[in-house]
Amino acid sequence: MSECSGGPTVRVVRVGYLVRRGGHVKRSSSTSSLVELGDHRIVVDTGASDERVELVKAFEAMGVPLESVEAVVNTHLHHDHFGGNDLFAKAKVLAHEREDPPLGTVRLSGETTIYPGITVVPTPGHTTGSVTVFVEGRRRYAITGDAIPTRGNFEKHTPPSLHFDRNLALRSMEAILGWADVVVPGHDALFEVLRRDNKALKRND
């Protein structure tokens, strides 16, 4: 199979969302991303089950057959992140072992490189088994799931409102932002960051 000289690339298939009422999340679906390296295709998160039709249409619009996807990585196993997993019938599904994934899932533990430049990194805090997919090509992309659910979490430097360990969630955010040029959050459009003196700042250019 051919390999892309520029390394892996990232495309956002569908942007996720959160609908809140009275301070509580009433409806949500995760961002779904496609990582490509030569002929290899990996999907990160597949949204909520009631968004399946829209996800299929998005792949069709991109000209990417569902059966061409080799792997699906779930950043964690909340229902709004894995509802379309079964659309990718030929793909293996990967998730952290602490998420107690179903039978047949490839269970990850520590940092795991899938292909050169594509690494799954534990970023706990939202859940015990949350992971981020680090993609290093011409730019560094972090596909974070709910380790950074929205741009607002980055701008306010606040962890996800739902977390089991606030300090651990903040440390995971800091690790992500200390590495990434671009963040693909769990429920929002991607955004760019730059790093000065080990602090992540919003890119204004």
N, C-alpha and C positions, 0 to 999 in steps of 0.2 A: 504494500500500500504506500502511496505517496505521502510524504511529510511536508508540511508547509514551512518554508524557510524562515518565516517570521514568527514561528511558534504558534501556539493555540490562539483562537479568537473567541470572542463572546458576543452573542446576540441575545437581546431580551425578546422573548417570544410574546409574552403578555405581562403587562404591569399589574402587580397585585394591588389590593386595596383593603382598607379597614373602614367599616361604618360603625360609628359610635353614637350611642344615645344615653344621656344621663351618666356619662363617664364609663359606660360599659360597651364592649364590642358586641354588636348585634349581628354583624355579617362580615365575612372576610374571605379572601382568597389570596394565595401567595403569588408572588412574581414567579414566572417560569422562564428559565434561561437555557440557551443552547450553547454548548462549548464544542468547538470543532478543532480538530488537529488532523490535517490531511483528510483521510477517509473516516476517521473516528468521530463519532457524534455522541455527546453526553448531554442529557437533560438534567437540570438541577431544579427540583420541586415541580409539582404538576398541578397545583391549585386545588380548589375545592371540587367536590364531585358534581355540584350543580353548574360548574363552569366547563364541563368536558366538551360540549359542542363548540364553544368559543375557542377552546384550546386547539381542537382539531382544525377549525377554520384558520386559525393563525398559522399553523404549520403548513396548511395548504397554500396560504398566501405567500409563504416564504419559499415554497417549492421543495419542502423537505418531507419525504415520506416518513411516516411514523415507524415503519419497519426498518428504517436505516439507522435508528438510534440503538446504540450498543449497550448503554447503561443509563440508569436513572439514579441520581443521588438525592436522597431526602435529607434536608438539613436537620430535620427532626420529625417526629411522627405525630404532630397535631393534624387533625383531619383536613384542615385547609391547605395542607402542603403535599398531600399524597393522593388526592381524590381522582387523579387521572393516571395513576401509575399503570393500570392494566391496559391503557391504550397502546402501550409500547410492548407488544407481545414478545418481541425477540430480545428485549433488553433485560440484563440482569439489574436487580435493584440493590442499592447499597445504603446502609444506615448504620449509625453507631450502635454497638451492642447494648449500651445503657438505655436505649429507647425501647428495648424489648421488641425488636422487629419480628414480623411473622415468619413462619417457616418458609425457607426458600430465599430469604434475603441474605445477601453477603454482609456479614456482621463485621464492622470495623471497630478497632479499639484505639490505637494511637494514630499518629500522623501517617497518612497513606498516600503514596504517589500512584495515580491511576495510569497516566501517561506522562512523558516528559513535559514539565511545565504545568501540570494539572495535579494539584495535591489537595486532599481532604484533611482539614486541620480541626481538631477538637476546639470548640469555643463555648464551653458550658456557661450557664448562668440563667438563661431563659429556661432551659431544661438541662438535665444532667448529661444528656447525650447530644446536645446541639453541636453541629459542625458547620464550618465555612469552607467553601471551595475556593482555593487560591489558584488563580490562573495567571501565569507569567509568560506573556508574549512580548509584543512591542510596548505594551503597558501592563501594569499590574492590576488585575481585577480581583475583587473579593466578593463572592456571591454568598451573602451572609445569613440568609434565612432570618430568623427573629433575634439573632445576636445583635443586629441593627435593623429593626423592623421598618423604620421610616427615616427620611432625611431629618425630620424634626428631632429624632433621638440624637443624631449626630450634632446638629446645631446647638441643642440645649445640653449636650453631653449627659443625657439621662439614659439609663438602661431600659429595656422593655418593661412595660408596666406589669406584665406577668412574668415573674421570675422566682426561682427558688433560692437564689443567693445573689443579692444586689452587688456586693463587692466583687464577686466572681464574674458577674455579668459585665461590670465596668472594666475589669482587667481584660476580658475577652474583647470588648470594644476597642480598648487601647492597643491591643496586639494587632487587631485588624487595621486600624487607622494608622498605625506605625509602619505598616507594610504597603498598603494599597494606594494606587493612583486613582482608581475608580471603584466605587462601592455600588453593588447591586443589592439593595435592601429587600427585606422579606415582603413588604407591602407598599412599595413606592417605586417611583422612577429612579433610575441610576443617577448618581451624582459624582462629581470629581472632587478630589481632595489634594492638597499639597502638604508637605511636611517641612516644618522649620523648627529647629531646636527640639526635635522629637515630639512636636505637637502637630496635630492634624488641623488644618485650616481650610475653610471653604475656598475653592478656586473661583475667582471672579472673572477670569478672562474667557 
